[in-house]
Every structure is written in C-alpha cells, then in structure tokens.
Amino acid sequence: MAKWTAKHEAPEPLEGPVVATITGGTVLWFALFVLQLPFYGWFADRDLLWWVWTCAAGGGLGLIGIWYVRGRDAALRAHAAERAARADGSGESGPAAQPGDGA
C-alpha cells in the first residue's frame, strides 16, 4: 500500500477568543449542574445521577481549562511582544539576529 502524502499545505490553525469560549462553556456546565440539583431525587430514582455529576465534572474541568488557556494566551502575547521588540531593534539585550534566520 502506498504512503499517503498531502497535496497541499495544511492551513494555519484558527485563533479566536479562546478564553471567552472556555469560560462560556464552564459557566454553561455549572448552570446545568445547579439547574439539575432540585431534581436530584428524580435522577436518583431513575439511576441517572451521572447526569448531575457529569455537569459538575464539566464545570470543574472547565476551571482547569480557564487556568490553562489564560496562561497560554499570556505566553503567546509575551512571545509576540518579544518578537516585535526584536523586529524594531529595541531588543538589544537578546541574541543578535543572524542574516537569513527569519527573525
């Protein structure tokens, strides 16, 4: 069987409001958890408690996700600022740019 090779380059990844998206999803999971709490007995009678606890787990994991994407966003901004400073020539304390290195 022949090895498959791509006929074109892959597109750049989409960057959007990642922090807002993860925060919105986390709020939604917690809202679903809170809305199901008054019906806890109904879920328990039908062996569907996993619905309640899945929403709680989604909210908890969402908090970890918010922490992660905020750190990632800050690192991306710091890297972009560092590259901009080097491109402007004001980043004299960093390593000197070599001809042809793309910086």
Disulfide bonds with the S-S distance in Angstrom:
none
